Amino acid sequence: MHREPTRPRKPETASYKYSFRLNEELNSRFNGLFCKAGSEQNRSRFIVKRIFGEEFVVVRRDPSKTQFVARLNDFYFQFQKLANNYNQIVKVINAHFSNIAIPHQIAALEQRTRELKAFSIEILNLVKKAAQ
């Protein structure tokens, strides 16, 4: 006897509809709560979650923080490029300079390294300040 494989059940569609009316004050409160929940929610899901006490997350977006994070990412990529260049410079120094010239080149590289360290500390301080 041949049996067909069991198909997964389709999720049950919502078939019960409710409607209600709000006065001006309650509507204002409702819209405030809905806005705090974020625009990712649709009104029906928001209402159901509130009625049944399900957890919902309020996501607040601060445009200045978004801009700060974008600038911080840019700094991070620049810093990565500098680190890559740093490694390439060390390889070139070791491959092409004499034992007499290497100490001078390394001294110049150490100065640039101190500058990079100061720059990275400044970035970290900005991040700490933004987190407060």
C-alpha positions in Angstrom: 0.0 0.0 0.0 1.4 3.4 -1.0 1.1 6.4 1.3 1.7 9.9 0.3 4.0 11.9 2.7 2.3 14.0 5.2 2.3 17.7 4.3 2.9 20.3 6.9 -0.3 22.0 7.9 -0.8 25.6 6.7 -1.0 28.0 9.6 -4.5 28.8 10.5 -5.7 32.1 9.2 -7.3 34.6 11.5 -11.0 34.5 11.0 -12.3 36.4 13.9 -12.5 40.2 13.6 -13.1 42.7 16.4 -13.6 46.4 16.1 -13.7 49.2 18.8 -13.9 52.9 19.0 -11.7 55.3 21.0 -12.4 58.9 22.1 -9.9 61.6 21.4 -7.9 61.1 24.7 -7.7 57.3 24.3 -6.8 57.6 20.6 -4.0 60.0 21.5 -2.7 57.5 24.2 -3.0 54.6 21.7 -1.1 56.5 19.0 1.6 57.3 21.6 2.1 53.7 22.5 2.0 52.6 18.9 4.7 55.1 18.0 6.9 54.0 20.8 6.6 50.4 19.5 8.1 51.5 16.2 6.9 51.5 12.7 7.9 47.9 12.1 4.7 46.8 13.9 1.3 46.8 12.2 -1.6 48.0 14.2 -3.4 44.6 14.4 -0.3 42.8 15.7 0.4 45.6 18.1 -3.1 45.5 19.6 -3.1 41.7 19.9 0.3 41.7 21.7 -1.0 44.4 24.1 -4.2 42.6 24.8 -2.6 39.3 25.6 0.4 40.8 27.4 3.0 39.5 24.9 6.4 41.1 25.1 7.1 43.7 22.5 10.2 45.7 22.1 10.4 49.5 21.8 13.1 50.6 19.4 14.1 54.2 19.5 16.2 55.6 16.7 18.3 58.6 17.4 19.4 60.2 14.2 22.5 61.8 15.8 23.6 58.3 17.1 23.0 56.8 13.6 25.2 59.5 12.1 27.8 58.9 14.8 27.9 55.1 14.2 28.3 55.7 10.4 31.3 58.0 11.1 32.7 55.5 13.6 32.5 52.8 11.0 34.3 55.0 8.5 37.1 55.6 11.1 37.3 51.9 11.7 37.8 51.1 8.0 40.4 53.8 7.7 42.2 52.4 10.7 42.1 48.9 9.1 43.7 50.4 5.9 46.4 52.0 8.0 47.2 48.8 9.8 47.4 47.0 6.4 49.7 49.7 5.1 51.8 49.5 8.3 52.4 45.8 7.7 53.4 46.4 4.1 55.8 49.1 5.2 57.5 46.8 7.7 58.0 44.2 5.0 59.5 46.7 2.5 61.9 48.1 5.2 63.1 44.7 6.0 63.5 43.7 2.3 65.1 46.9 0.8 67.0 48.8 3.4 70.5 48.2 4.7 71.3 47.5 8.3 72.4 51.1 8.7 69.2 52.6 7.3 66.8 50.3 9.1 67.0 51.9 12.5 66.2 55.4 11.0 63.2 53.9 9.1 62.0 52.0 12.2 62.3 55.2 14.3 60.0 57.1 11.8 57.6 54.1 11.8 57.5 54.2 15.6 56.6 57.9 15.5 53.7 57.1 13.2 52.7 54.2 15.4 52.5 56.6 18.4 50.3 58.9 16.3 48.0 55.9 15.4 47.8 54.9 19.0 46.7 58.5 20.0 44.2 58.4 17.3 42.7 55.1 18.4 42.5 56.3 22.0 40.6 59.4 20.8 38.2 57.1 18.9 37.6 55.0 22.0 37.0 58.1 24.1 34.4 59.3 21.6 32.6 55.9 21.8 32.6 56.0 25.6 31.2 59.5 25.6 28.5 58.5 23.1 27.5 55.5 25.1 26.7 57.7 28.2 
